[in-house]
Amino acid sequence: MVLKQTKQIKSNEIPIPIHSSPKQKNQKVFSPKTPILQNFVFLRHKKNQKNIKQSVKKKHPQNIASNQISEKNFFSKDNVRLQVWILIILSIVLYFNTLFYDYTLDDLLMITGNEYTTQGLKWEGGVKEILFSDALSGFLGKNKNLLPGGRYRPLSQLCFSFEYELFGENPFVGHLINVLLYSLTSVLVFLLLRKLFKPNPKKTWLLSIPFLAALLFVAHPLHTEVVANIKGRDELFSLFFNVLLINFSIDYIRKKKIKYLILLPFIFFLGILSKENTLTFLAVIPLTLFVFTKAKIKDYVLVISGLSLGLIAYFILRYQALGFLMNSVPNYELLNSPFMDVEKLGKSKYATLFFTYAVYLKLMFFPHPLTHDYYPYHIELTTWSNPVSIISIIIYVALIVYAIRKIWKKDIIAYGILFYLIVFSIASNILVNIGAFMNERFIFIALLGFTIVIAYLISEKLILLFKDEKTYKRFATVLVLLIILAFSIKTISRNCTWKDDFTLFTTDVKTSVNSVKCNTSAAGMLINKSQKEKNIILKNKNLNQSITYLKHALDIHPKYVAAWILLGNAYSALDNYELARYYYDNALKLSHLNKDALNNMLYVAQTTAKNKDYPVAIKSYKTLIRLVPKNFDYQYDLASIYLDLNKVDTSIIILNNILAADSNFYKAYSKLGEIYGKYLKDIDVSYYYLLLAYEINPNDVSTLENLGIVHGMKGNYQKSLEHFDMALKFEPNNFRIYVNIGSTYQNMGKLNKAKEYFAKAEELKSKQ
C-alpha cells in the first residue's frame, strides 16, 4: 500500500515518492540527483501542482481569481495582439474627426485643381501625364519647374486619380484612406521594432521599447499635417514602403531566403515613386543591419545591390518624365527660394538653418504652437550672433560626435540619432532647396528615430534613477500615460484647424504672423467669404481684415504679385475701383502678363465704364492697351468710352488705328458706321462702313441692328425689318431691337403692329 502524506505539500517543495515494496538486500537506492529520477520527480511535481490548484479552485474559486490578479499585473504579459489593437484604435481615434473635413492646402495642387488627376483613369491627358510629367505640372502647366530638382511623385497622384475615377470629388474617401494607411503603417512600425528589439520578460509591455516607440510615434502631434492633409499620402506611402524595406532586409539576413532579396528592388522603387526621401534609406538600411543583425559583407553587398536595381529603374523613369535627373532652375520668387536675399540683408543662411533645426528639436519635445506655414518670414533670417543658432550647432555637433563614437558599439541612442539625421538630411535645405525654411511634414519619418531614443531612455535608463523597480514602473507608467494623453489632446485639437482652407489659414495666420504666404492666404479666404456674406457689416469687416493682412504681407515682401492682386480684389469688392486699379497696376508692373491681374483690370475698366466713372475706366484701358497692344477689343472699348464723352474725333482716330493694324476687325467698321450715322448724320458713309462690317461677319447683332436703322432712315422700311428680324434670331430677348421694329412699323403707319412690338419691348425690359 501507499502511505498517506502527513503534511500538505508546499508549492516550493519537491515531493519524493515512497515505495511500499519490501526492502531487498541489494536494492539500489535512487538519489534525486539521478537524471532519470530528476525527470520523474519533475513530472510528479507538475502533476501534484496541478491537482492542488484544481482542488483549491473547486473549494475557493473567488480566492484563486483574486490571487491571480494580484500575482500577475495587467501589463506583465507580452500580449502582441492587444498592443496592435491599442495602436490601431488610438490612431483612428486621433484622426477620426478628419474624415468629415474638406480638401485643404496642397490638395488643390494635387487633386481638385490638377487637370491630370481629375481625368481619373483616362490614359491620354491623365495617367500618362502623371507618369511622364513633373508633379506640379498638372496644376501649373507644362515646363514650369518652380523648384530646383523638380518634383516627381507619381504613386500618390495615381492613387488620387483612382479615387477620382470611382468617387469624384469626395474628400471623405481621401481622408479615410489616409487614416487607415496611417493606422496600418503604425502597426508595421511596431512589428518592425519588435523584430529589432528582443522582448524583455522583465519589462511590462507598456514600457517595452517597441510598443513605447510606436505609441509615441502614433500620438505625436507633428504628424497632423501628413494625415489631415490628403496630399500627405506621399509621406504615408513612403513610410509604409520604407518600413517594409527594413523588415525584408532583416528577414533576408536572418532567414537567408532569396524571396526577401527579390522583393527589395520593387519595394524601394515604389518608395521613391512615393517621395524622394526614400533615397535616404540607402544609408538607413545598412545602418540598421549593422546595429541589429550579424550581417556579413556579402549580405550588405546583396542588399544594397537589390536596392540599387530599384534606384536605377526610378532614375530611368524620372529622366523620361522630366528630361533631367536634377535641374538648377533659377528662382526669383522669395516663397520658393527663402534664402534668396540672405546676403543682401546681411544675414547668414547656415545660422538660419541651425535656428530651424533648433525649432525642430523643440517641436519634437514640445509640439506647440503648430502651423502649416513656415515660409518667409515666420522663420526670420538670422546671423551667428543669435544664441539659439549657436546652441543648436553645439547640440547637433554633440549628437553627431556621440553617434559616430557609439555606433560601433551598436548603441541604441546612437542609432536613433543617426536614423533621424540621415532621413532628415534630404529636407535640411543643405543638399537641395526645398522651397521653405522648414515644415512639420519634413520630419514625419525622421521622427521615428526620436521616438526610439525616448522609448529606450524610458525603458532602459530611467530605472537607474530609482532605488527599486516597483517605484520605477509606477513612475514610468504614469509618465508615459501623461505624455500620450497630452500628445493626443494636442493632436485632436490641432486636427480641428484642418477642417477647411478658411479655418486653416485664418487660424494659422495668428501663429505665422510674419509669413507672407499665410497672411495672403488668410486674406484670400476672407475675400471669398465676403462674397457670400449678405450682411453688409460682416462683409465689410471681412474685407477690411483681408486688407490688413495683405498690406502686412506686402510690407514683408513688396514683390509678391498674388498679394497685390488680392488687395485689388478687396478694394474692388468695396467698390473702390480707383484703388483696385492702382493695386492691379502694381501687380502688372511686376508680372506684365499675369492673367488674373489682366482680367481683374478689365473688370474694373468695364464696371467703371458702365458706372460712367470714365477717368478710372480710361486709365484702366490704357494700361491694358499698353501691355497687350494687339488686343483690339481693349482699344474698341476705349473708343466707345470717348464716344460717350462726345469726343467723336478721338474715337474715330482709335478705330482707324485698329483698322490700320487689322483690316478684318469688323467691330471697328460697325462702330464707325454708328458714329457717322448717329453723330455725324452722314448716312452714306455710315452705310459704307456697316456693309464692310456685314461682309466680314453677317451674324453680328450690332451691325444688323445699325443696318436696319440706316435703311429706315433711308425710307427702305422693308429692308430695315429684314435686318431687325435677322438680329432677333441671334438675340430674341433684346428689347432694343423690338423698340426699333416698333418704330419702323410706326413710320410705316402700322400702329397696331407698332403697339405690339412696343409692348413686347416693355415686357422684356421689365425682366432685365
C-alpha positions in Angstrom: 0.0 0.0 0.0 0.9 3.7 -0.3 1.4 5.7 2.8 -0.6 8.9 3.1 1.2 12.2 3.2 1.1 13.6 6.7 1.6 17.2 5.7 0.5 19.5 3.0 3.0 19.8 0.2 4.2 23.3 -0.3 4.5 24.7 -3.7 8.2 25.1 -3.4 8.9 21.6 -2.2 9.6 18.6 -4.5 7.6 15.5 -3.4 9.7 12.3 -3.3 7.8 9.0 -3.9 7.6 6.4 -1.0 7.6 2.8 -2.2 5.8 0.1 -0.2 7.6 -2.8 -1.6 9.7 -4.9 0.8 13.3 -4.0 1.2 15.7 -6.2 -0.6 19.3 -6.6 0.3 21.0 -5.5 -2.9 18.3 -2.9 -3.9 19.8 0.2 -5.4 18.8 3.4 -3.8 18.0 6.2 -6.3 19.1 9.7 -5.4 17.0 12.8 -6.5 20.2 13.8 -8.3 20.0 10.9 -10.6 19.0 12.2 -14.1 16.2 9.6 -14.5 14.8 10.3 -11.1 15.0 14.0 -11.7 12.7 13.8 -14.7 10.3 11.5 -12.7 10.3 13.9 -9.8 9.7 16.9 -12.0 6.7 15.2 -13.7 5.3 14.2 -10.3 5.8 17.8 -9.0 3.9 19.2 -12.0 1.1 16.7 -11.6 0.8 17.4 -7.9 0.8 21.2 -8.5 -2.0 20.8 -11.0 -4.0 18.6 -8.6 -3.5 21.0 -5.8 -4.6 24.0 -7.9 -7.7 22.2 -9.2 -8.6 21.2 -5.7 -8.3 24.6 -4.2 -10.1 26.2 -7.2 -13.1 24.0 -6.6 -13.2 25.0 -2.9 -12.3 28.6 -3.2 -12.8 29.9 -6.8 -13.0 33.5 -5.7 -9.8 33.4 -3.8 -8.0 31.9 -6.7 -9.2 34.7 -9.0 -8.1 37.4 -6.7 -4.7 35.7 -6.2 -4.1 35.5 -9.9 -4.9 39.2 -10.3 -2.5 40.2 -7.6 0.3 38.0 -8.8 0.1 39.0 -12.5 -0.1 42.6 -13.4 -2.2 43.6 -16.5 1.0 44.9 -18.2 3.2 41.9 -17.4 2.1 39.6 -20.2 3.5 40.4 -23.6 0.2 40.4 -25.5 1.1 41.4 -29.0 -2.5 41.3 -30.3 -3.5 43.7 -27.5 -0.7 46.1 -28.3 -1.6 46.1 -32.0 -5.2 46.9 -31.3 -4.2 49.7 -29.0 -2.2 51.3 -31.8 -5.0 50.8 -34.3 -7.7 52.2 -32.0 -5.5 55.2 -30.9 -4.5 56.1 -34.5 -8.2 56.0 -35.6 -9.5 57.9 -32.6 -6.8 60.7 -33.0 -7.7 61.3 -36.6 -11.4 60.3 -36.8 -12.5 63.9 -36.9 -10.6 64.5 -40.1 -12.9 62.1 -42.0 -15.5 64.8 -42.3 -13.2 67.6 -43.4 -12.9 69.2 -46.8 -9.9 69.3 -49.2 -7.3 71.7 -47.8 -4.0 73.3 -48.7 -2.0 71.3 -51.2 -5.0 69.2 -52.1 -5.7 71.9 -54.7 -2.3 71.3 -56.3 -2.5 67.5 -56.5 -6.3 66.7 -56.6 -9.0 69.2 -57.1 -7.0 71.7 -59.2 -4.9 69.2 -61.0 -6.0 68.6 -64.6 -4.3 65.2 -64.7 -5.8 63.9 -61.5 -9.3 65.0 -62.4 -9.1 62.9 -65.6 -9.5 59.8 -63.4 -8.0 56.7 -65.1 -8.0 58.1 -68.6 -4.6 57.4 -70.3 -4.3 60.4 -72.5 -4.2 63.6 -70.5 -4.4 61.7 -67.3 -2.4 58.6 -66.2 0.1 59.1 -69.0 0.8 62.7 -68.0 1.1 61.8 -64.3 3.8 59.1 -65.2 5.7 61.4 -67.5 5.4 64.9 -66.0 6.6 66.9 -63.1 4.3 66.5 -60.1 3.2 70.2 -60.2 2.7 70.5 -64.0 -1.0 69.3 -63.7 -1.7 72.5 -61.8 0.9 74.9 -63.1 1.2 73.7 -66.7 4.0 72.0 -68.6 7.6 73.2 -68.4 7.1 75.2 -65.2 9.6 73.7 -62.8 9.2 76.1 -59.9 11.6 74.3 -57.6 15.2 73.1 -58.1 15.5 69.4 -58.6 11.9 69.0 -59.9 9.2 67.0 -58.1 8.4 63.5 -59.3 6.0 61.6 -57.1 3.5 59.8 -59.3 2.4 57.0 -57.0 0.2 59.0 -54.6 -1.2 61.0 -57.6 -2.1 57.8 -59.4 -3.9 56.8 -56.2 -5.8 60.2 -56.2 -6.8 59.6 -59.8 -8.1 56.1 -59.0 -10.2 57.7 -56.2 -11.4 60.4 -58.5 -12.5 57.8 -61.1 -14.5 55.9 -58.5 -15.8 58.6 -56.2 -15.3 62.0 -57.9 -14.5 64.9 -55.6 -15.1 63.1 -52.3 -12.8 64.3 -49.5 -14.2 61.7 -47.1 -12.7 58.9 -49.1 -9.3 60.6 -49.3 -9.3 61.2 -45.5 -10.4 57.7 -44.8 -7.6 56.2 -46.8 -5.1 58.4 -45.1 -6.3 57.4 -41.6 -6.4 53.7 -42.4 -2.9 53.9 -44.1 -1.5 55.7 -41.1 -3.0 53.1 -38.8 -1.6 50.2 -40.8 1.8 51.8 -41.1 1.9 52.4 -37.3 1.3 48.7 -36.7 4.1 47.8 -39.2 6.4 50.2 -37.3 5.6 48.4 -34.1 6.1 44.9 -35.6 9.4 46.0 -37.1 10.6 47.4 -33.8 9.7 44.1 -32.1 11.9 42.4 -34.7 14.7 44.8 -33.9 14.4 44.8 -30.1 14.1 41.4 -28.4 11.3 41.3 -25.8 12.5 41.7 -22.3 10.4 39.4 -19.9 11.3 41.7 -17.0 9.7 44.7 -18.6 6.0 45.4 -18.8 4.8 45.6 -22.4 3.7 49.2 -21.9 7.4 50.1 -21.1 8.9 48.0 -23.8 10.9 49.8 -26.4 8.8 48.6 -29.5 5.4 49.5 -28.1 6.5 52.7 -26.4 8.3 54.0 -29.5 5.4 53.1 -31.7 2.9 54.6 -29.3 4.8 57.9 -29.1 5.1 57.9 -32.9 1.4 57.4 -33.4 0.3 60.1 -31.0 2.9 62.8 -31.8 1.1 66.0 -32.9 3.8 66.8 -35.6 2.1 64.1 -37.8 -1.2 66.0 -38.1 -0.2 67.8 -41.3 0.6 64.5 -43.1 -2.5 62.6 -42.0 -5.1 65.5 -42.0 -3.9 66.8 -45.4 -4.9 64.3 -48.1 -1.9 65.3 -50.2 0.2 63.9 -47.3 -0.4 60.4 -48.9 3.1 60.7 -50.4 4.7 60.7 -47.0 2.4 57.9 -45.7 3.3 55.7 -48.7 7.0 56.5 -48.3 7.0 55.4 -44.6 4.9 52.3 -45.5 7.4 51.1 -48.1 10.5 52.1 -46.0 9.3 50.0 -43.1 8.8 47.1 -45.4 12.3 47.6 -46.8 13.9 47.4 -43.4 11.7 44.4 -42.5 12.6 42.4 -45.5 16.3 43.3 -45.3 16.4 41.9 -41.8 14.4 38.8 -42.8 16.9 38.1 -45.6 19.8 38.4 -43.2 18.3 36.2 -40.6 16.5 33.6 -42.7 18.6 33.7 -45.9 15.6 33.3 -48.1 16.0 34.7 -51.6 12.4 35.9 -51.8 13.1 38.7 -49.4 16.1 39.8 -51.5 13.9 39.8 -54.7 11.3 42.0 -53.1 13.8 44.8 -52.2 14.2 46.5 -55.6 10.4 46.5 -56.2 9.6 48.0 -52.8 12.4 50.5 -53.0 11.2 51.6 -56.5 7.6 52.1 -55.1 9.0 54.0 -52.1 10.9 56.5 -54.3 7.9 56.9 -56.5 6.1 57.9 -53.4 8.6 60.6 -52.3 12.3 61.2 -52.8 13.1 60.9 -49.1 13.1 57.1 -49.6 16.6 57.6 -51.1 18.0 58.2 -47.6 17.2 54.5 -46.8 20.2 53.6 -48.9 22.1 54.6 -45.7 19.4 53.7 -43.1 19.1 50.1 -44.1 22.9 49.2 -43.8 22.9 51.1 -40.5 20.0 49.1 -39.2 21.6 45.8 -40.4 24.8 46.7 -38.6 23.2 47.5 -35.3 20.6 44.8 -35.1 22.0 41.8 -37.1 25.2 39.9 -37.6 25.3 40.6 -41.4 28.4 39.8 -43.3 30.0 41.9 -46.1 28.4 39.7 -48.6 25.0 40.3 -47.1 25.5 44.1 -47.3 26.5 43.8 -50.9 23.5 41.8 -51.9 21.0 44.0 -50.1 22.5 47.3 -51.5 22.6 45.7 -54.9 18.9 44.9 -54.7 18.1 48.5 -53.7 20.3 49.8 -56.5 18.2 48.0 -59.1 15.2 49.8 -57.8 17.1 53.1 -57.8 18.2 52.6 -61.5 14.6 51.9 -62.6 13.5 55.0 -60.8 16.1 57.2 -62.4 15.3 55.9 -65.9 11.6 56.7 -65.4 12.3 60.0 -63.8 14.6 61.0 -66.7 11.9 60.0 -69.2 9.3 62.1 -67.3 11.3 65.2 -66.5 14.1 65.2 -69.0 16.7 65.5 -66.2 17.7 63.9 -63.0 18.4 67.1 -61.2 17.9 70.6 -62.5 19.0 74.0 -61.3 16.1 76.3 -62.1 17.0 79.9 -61.1 14.2 81.2 -58.9 13.5 84.8 -58.1 10.4 84.3 -56.0 11.0 84.5 -52.3 8.4 82.0 -51.4 10.1 79.3 -53.4 13.6 80.4 -52.5 13.6 81.6 -48.9 17.4 82.3 -48.8 17.3 84.4 -52.0 18.0 87.8 -50.2 20.1 86.4 -47.3 23.4 88.1 -48.4 21.7 91.4 -49.3 20.1 91.6 -45.9 23.4 90.8 -44.1 22.2 87.5 -42.7 23.6 84.0 -42.7 21.9 81.1 -44.4 23.5 78.5 -42.2 22.8 80.4 -39.0 19.2 80.5 -40.1 19.3 76.7 -40.9 20.6 75.8 -37.5 17.9 78.0 -36.0 15.3 75.9 -37.8 17.0 72.7 -36.6 16.5 74.0 -33.1 12.9 74.6 -33.8 12.5 71.0 -35.0 14.1 69.8 -31.7 11.8 72.0 -29.6 8.7 70.8 -31.5 9.6 67.1 -31.1 9.7 67.6 -27.3 7.1 70.3 -27.0 4.8 70.4 -30.1 3.3 73.9 -29.6 2.5 76.1 -31.4 2.0 74.2 -34.7 1.4 75.8 -38.1 1.3 74.6 -41.7 3.3 77.7 -42.7 7.0 78.3 -42.0 7.5 80.5 -45.1 9.3 83.8 -45.0 9.4 85.4 -42.6 7.6 83.3 -40.0 11.2 82.0 -39.6 13.3 85.1 -39.7 16.7 85.2 -41.3 19.4 85.5 -38.6 23.1 85.6 -38.0 25.6 83.7 -35.8 25.0 86.3 -33.1 21.7 84.6 -32.4 22.3 82.4 -29.3 19.7 79.9 -30.5 21.8 79.2 -33.6 24.9 78.8 -31.6 23.3 76.4 -29.1 21.7 74.5 -31.9 25.0 73.8 -33.7 26.6 72.8 -30.4 23.8 70.3 -29.8 23.9 68.8 -33.3 27.7 68.6 -33.3 27.5 66.8 -29.9 24.8 64.4 -31.2 26.9 63.6 -34.3 30.1 63.1 -32.3 28.2 60.9 -29.8 26.6 58.9 -32.6 29.8 58.3 -34.5 31.7 57.2 -31.4 29.0 55.0 -30.0 27.5 53.4 -33.1 30.4 50.9 -33.4 29.2 49.5 -30.1 25.7 49.2 -31.5 24.4 51.8 -29.1 20.6 52.4 -29.5 20.8 56.1 -28.8 23.4 56.5 -31.5 21.2 54.5 -33.9 18.2 56.7 -33.2 20.3 59.9 -33.7 21.7 58.7 -37.0 18.3 57.5 -38.2 16.9 61.0 -37.5 19.8 62.8 -39.1 20.1 60.6 -42.2 16.3 60.8 -43.0 16.2 64.5 -42.2 19.2 65.3 -44.4 17.1 65.4 -47.6 14.8 68.1 -46.1 17.6 70.0 -44.3 18.0 72.6 -47.1 21.7 71.8 -47.4 21.5 69.1 -50.1 18.5 70.5 -52.0 16.5 73.8 -51.8 13.1 72.5 -50.5 11.4 75.9 -51.2 10.7 76.7 -47.5 12.6 77.2 -44.3 11.0 74.1 -42.7 7.8 72.2 -42.4 6.3 69.8 -39.9 5.8 67.1 -42.6 9.6 67.2 -43.4 10.4 65.2 -40.2 7.5 62.7 -40.5 9.7 59.7 -41.0 12.7 61.1 -39.2 10.7 61.4 -36.0 10.8 57.6 -35.6 14.5 57.9 -34.7 13.5 60.4 -31.9 10.8 58.2 -30.5 13.2 55.2 -30.5 15.6 57.2 -28.4 12.9 58.4 -26.0 11.5 54.9 -25.6 14.9 53.5 -25.0 15.7 56.1 -22.3 12.4 55.5 -20.5 12.6 51.7 -20.8 16.3 51.1 -20.1 17.8 54.2 -18.5 15.1 55.8 -16.3 15.2 52.9 -13.9 18.7 54.0 -12.8 17.2 57.0 -11.1 15.1 54.8 -8.7 16.0 52.6 -5.8 13.5 49.8 -6.6 11.9 48.6 -9.7 8.3 48.9 -8.4 8.6 52.6 -7.9 10.2 53.0 -11.4 7.4 51.1 -13.1 4.8 53.2 -11.4 6.5 56.5 -12.2 7.3 55.4 -15.8 3.8 54.2 -16.5 2.3 57.5 -15.2 4.8 59.5 -17.2 4.1 57.6 -20.4 0.3 57.9 -20.0 0.6 61.6 -19.3 2.7 62.1 -22.4 0.3 60.2 -24.6 -2.6 62.0 -23.1 -1.0 65.4 -23.7 0.0 64.4 -27.3 -3.4 63.0 -28.0 -5.2 66.2 -26.8 -2.9 68.3 -28.9 -3.3 66.1 -32.0 -7.1 66.2 -31.9 -7.2 69.9 -31.2 -4.7 70.6 -34.0 -6.7 68.5 -36.4 -9.6 70.9 -35.9 -7.8 73.6 -37.8 -7.6 71.3 -40.9 -11.4 71.4 -41.3 -11.1 73.6 -44.5 -8.9 76.2 -46.0 -10.7 79.1 -44.3 -10.2 77.5 -40.8 -6.6 76.5 -41.5 -5.4 79.9 -42.9 -7.3 82.2 -40.6 -6.2 80.1 -37.6 -2.5 79.7 -38.5 -2.1 83.4 -39.5 -2.2 84.1 -35.8 0.8 81.9 -35.3 2.7 82.6 -38.6 2.2 86.3 -38.1 5.1 87.3 -40.3 4.5 84.7 -43.1 3.9 86.4 -46.4 2.1 83.3 -47.7 -0.1 82.8 -44.7 -1.2 86.4 -44.5 -2.0 86.3 -48.2 -3.9 83.0 -47.9 -5.9 84.1 -45.0 -6.8 87.3 -46.8 -7.9 85.3 -49.8 -10.3 83.2 -47.7 -11.8 86.3 -46.1 -12.4 87.9 -49.5 -14.1 84.7 -50.7 -16.2 84.6 -47.6 -17.3 88.2 -48.0 -18.7 87.4 -51.5 -21.2 85.1 -49.8 -22.0 87.3 -46.9 -25.3 89.1 -47.1 -24.8 91.2 -44.0 -23.0 94.3 -45.3 -21.4 95.0 -41.9 -19.9 91.5 -41.7 -18.9 91.7 -45.4 -17.0 94.9 -44.9 -15.4 93.6 -41.7 -14.0 90.6 -43.6 -12.8 92.8 -46.4 -11.1 95.3 -44.1 -9.4 92.4 -42.2 -8.2 91.0 -45.5 -6.7 94.4 -46.4 -4.8 94.5 -43.1 -3.3 91.0 -43.8 -2.4 91.9 -47.4 -0.7 95.2 -46.5 1.3 93.4 -43.8 2.3 90.8 -46.4 3.4 93.5 -48.8 5.4 95.2 -46.1 7.3 92.0 -45.7 7.6 91.1 -49.4 6.7 94.1 -51.7 7.2 91.9 -54.9 4.6 89.4 -54.1 2.2 89.6 -57.1 -0.6 87.5 -55.5 -0.9 89.9 -52.6 -1.2 92.9 -54.9 -3.9 91.2 -56.9 -5.9 90.2 -53.8 -5.6 93.7 -52.5 -7.1 94.9 -55.7 -9.9 92.4 -55.3 -10.7 93.5 -51.8 -11.0 97.2 -52.8 -13.0 96.1 -55.9 -15.4 94.3 -53.6 -15.6 97.5 -51.6 -16.5 99.4 -54.8 -13.3 101.4 -54.5 -12.3 101.0 -58.1 -9.6 103.6 -58.2 -7.6 101.8 -55.5 -8.4 98.5 -57.1 -7.0 99.7 -60.4 -3.9 101.0 -58.6 -3.1 97.7 -57.0 -3.8 95.7 -60.2 -1.4 98.1 -61.9 1.3 97.4 -59.4 0.8 93.7 -59.9 1.2 94.1 -63.6 4.4 96.1 -63.2 5.8 93.0 -61.5 4.2 90.5 -63.8 3.3 92.1 -67.1 1.1 89.4 -68.5 -0.4 87.9 -65.3 -3.8 86.6 -66.4 -5.5 87.3 -63.1 -4.3 90.9 -63.0 -5.2 91.5 -66.6 -8.7 90.0 -66.2 -9.3 91.9 -63.0 -8.1 95.2 -64.6 -10.5 94.6 -67.4 -13.4 94.1 -64.9 -12.5 97.4 -63.3 -12.4 99.1 -66.8 -15.8 97.6 -67.8 -17.5 98.3 -64.5 -16.4 101.9 -64.2 -17.3 102.5 -67.9 -20.8 101.1 -67.1 -21.0 103.3 -64.0 -19.8 106.3 -66.0 -16.7 106.6 -63.9 -14.8 107.4 -67.1 -11.4 108.6 -65.6 -10.8 105.3 -63.9 -12.1 103.4 -67.0 -9.8 105.3 -69.3 -6.7 104.7 -67.1 -7.6 101.0 -66.8 -8.0 100.5 -70.6 -4.8 102.5 -71.3 -2.9 100.1 -69.0 -4.4 97.1 -70.8 -3.6 98.5 -74.2 0.0 99.3 -73.2 0.5 95.7 -72.0 -1.4 93.9 -74.7 -1.4 96.2 -77.8 -2.7 93.6 -80.1 -5.9 93.0 -78.2 -8.1 95.4 -80.3 -11.1 94.8 -78.1 -9.4 97.0 -75.4 -9.0 99.8 -78.0 -12.5 99.3 -79.3 -13.9 99.7 -75.7 -11.8 102.8 -75.2 -13.2 104.3 -78.4 -16.7 103.7 -77.1 -15.9 105.5 -73.9 -14.6 108.6 -75.8 -17.8 108.4 -77.8 -19.9 108.5 -74.6 -17.8 111.6 -73.7 -18.7 113.2 -77.0 -15.1 113.0 -78.1 -16.1 111.8 -81.6 -12.8 112.6 -83.3 -10.7 110.8 -80.7 -13.0 107.7 -81.1 -12.6 107.8 -84.9 -8.8 108.0 -84.6 -8.7 105.0 -82.3 -11.0 103.0 -84.6 -9.0 103.9 -87.7 -5.8 102.8 -85.9 -7.4 99.5 -85.2 -8.3 99.0 -88.8 -4.8 100.0 -89.9 -3.4 97.2 -87.8 -6.2 94.7 -88.6 -8.5 95.4 -91.6 -10.7 92.5 -90.7 -11.7 93.8 -87.3 -15.4 94.1 -88.2 -16.5 95.7 -84.9 -14.4 98.8 -85.7 -16.3 99.2 -89.1 -19.6 98.7 -87.3 -18.8 101.4 -84.7 -17.6 103.8 -87.4 -21.0 103.2 -89.2 -22.8 104.0 -86.0 -20.7 107.2 -85.4 -21.2 108.5 -89.0 -24.9 107.8 -88.9 -25.8 108.8 -85.3 -23.4 111.5 -84.5 -22.2 112.9 -87.9 -25.5 112.3 -89.7 -23.7 111.1 -92.8 -25.9 108.2 -93.9 -23.9 107.2 -96.9 -20.6 106.9 -95.1 -22.4 105.1 -92.3 -23.9 102.6 -94.7 -20.5 102.1 -96.3 -18.8 101.1 -93.0 -21.8 98.9 -92.0 -21.7 97.0 -95.2 -17.9 96.3 -94.7 -18.7 95.0 -91.2 -21.6 92.9 -92.6 -19.4 91.3 -95.3 -16.9 90.2 -92.7 -19.4 89.0 -90.1 -23.1 88.8 -91.2 -24.1 87.5 -87.8 -23.1 90.5 -85.7 -26.2 91.8 -84.0 -24.9 95.3 -83.6 -24.2 95.6 -87.3 -27.6 94.1 -88.3 -29.4 96.5 -86.0 -27.5 99.5 -87.3 -28.1 98.5 -90.9 -31.8 98.3 -90.0 -31.7 101.8 -88.6 -29.9 103.1 -91.7 -32.4 101.5 -94.1 -35.2 103.0 -92.0 -33.6 106.5 -92.2 -33.4 106.0 -96.0 -37.1 105.1 -96.0 -36.4 101.5 -97.0 -38.6 100.0 -94.3 -38.9 96.5 -95.6 -35.1 96.1 -95.8 -35.0 97.6 -92.3 -37.4 95.0 -91.0 -35.4 92.2 -92.7 -32.2 93.2 -90.8 -34.1 93.6 -87.5 -35.6 90.1 -87.9 -32.1 88.7 -88.6 -30.9 90.3 -85.4 -33.7 88.9 -83.4 -32.7 85.4 -84.4 -29.5 85.8 -82.5 -30.9 87.9 -79.6 -34.6 87.1 -79.3 -34.8 88.9 -75.9 -33.1 92.1 -76.9 -35.8 94.7 -76.0 -34.0 97.4 -78.0 -34.5 95.6 -81.3 -38.2 95.4 -80.5 -38.3 99.1 -80.0 -36.6 99.7 -83.4 -39.1 97.3 -85.1 -42.0 99.2 -83.4 -40.6 102.5 -84.6 -40.3 101.1 -88.1 -43.9 100.0 -88.1 -44.9 103.3 -86.7 -43.1 105.1 -89.5 -44.9 102.7 -91.9 -48.3 103.8 -90.4 -48.9 100.3 -89.0 -49.8 101.5 -85.5 -51.2 98.2 -84.2 -48.1 96.4 -85.1 -46.0 99.1 -83.6 -48.0 98.9 -80.4 -47.5 95.1 -80.3 -43.7 95.4 -80.5 -43.5 98.3 -78.1 -45.4 96.2 -75.5 -43.1 93.3 -76.1 -40.1 95.6 -75.6 -41.5 96.9 -72.3 -42.1 93.3 -71.1 -38.5 92.3 -71.9 -37.1 95.4 -70.3 -39.0 94.9 -67.1 -37.5 91.4 -66.8 -33.9 92.7 -67.1 
